[in-house]
Amino acid sequence: MGRPSGERLREATRARRPTSSSELGRENRELKRANEILRKASSHSAQAELGSRGDSYDNALAETIIGL
C-alpha cells in the first residue's frame, strides 16, 4: 500500500527545505510576491462582487421607474 500520507508529507517538506541563506531569501521573495498577488486578486474579487456604492441606489431607482 505504501507509506502513510503523513510520512510522505514530512519527506516532501524535508526535500523542499532551502539549504542556504540565498535559497531561503529567494523563496521568501517568491512567497511575498505570491501573497501580494493573492491579496490583490482577493480585494479585486470582493470589490467586483459588492459593486460600487451607488449601484444599489441606481438599481432601486431604475426598478421604480420601470415599475418592477
C-alpha positions in Angstrom: 0.0 0.0 0.0 2.9 2.4 0.6 3.8 4.8 3.3 1.2 6.8 5.3 0.4 10.2 3.9 1.9 12.0 7.0 5.2 10.3 6.3 5.2 11.3 2.6 4.4 14.9 3.6 7.3 15.0 6.0 9.7 13.7 3.4 8.4 16.2 0.8 8.8 19.0 3.3 12.3 18.0 4.1 13.2 17.8 0.4 11.9 21.3 -0.3 13.7 23.0 2.6 16.2 25.6 1.5 19.8 24.7 2.2 21.4 28.1 2.1 20.6 31.6 3.1 20.4 32.7 -0.6 17.8 29.9 -1.3 15.9 31.0 1.8 15.9 34.6 0.6 14.8 33.7 -2.9 11.9 31.5 -1.5 10.9 34.3 0.9 10.7 36.8 -2.0 8.7 34.3 -4.1 6.3 33.8 -1.3 5.9 37.5 -0.7 5.2 38.1 -4.4 2.7 35.3 -4.5 1.0 36.6 -1.3 0.7 40.1 -2.8 -0.8 38.7 -6.0 -3.4 36.7 -4.0 -4.2 39.7 -1.8 -4.8 41.9 -4.8 -6.9 39.3 -6.5 -9.0 38.8 -3.4 -9.5 42.5 -3.0 -10.5 42.9 -6.6 -12.9 40.0 -6.4 -14.5 41.3 -3.3 -14.9 44.8 -4.8 -16.4 43.4 -8.1 -18.8 41.3 -6.0 -20.0 44.2 -4.0 -20.1 46.8 -6.8 -19.8 50.5 -6.2 -21.7 52.4 -3.5 -24.2 53.9 -5.9 -25.2 50.6 -7.6 -27.9 49.7 -5.2 -29.4 53.2 -5.3 -29.2 53.2 -9.1 -30.9 49.8 -9.3 -33.7 50.8 -7.0 -34.3 54.0 -9.0 -34.4 52.1 -12.3 -36.8 49.5 -10.8 -39.1 52.2 -9.6 -39.1 54.0 -12.9 -39.8 50.9 -15.0 -42.3 49.5 -12.4 -40.5 46.3 -11.3 
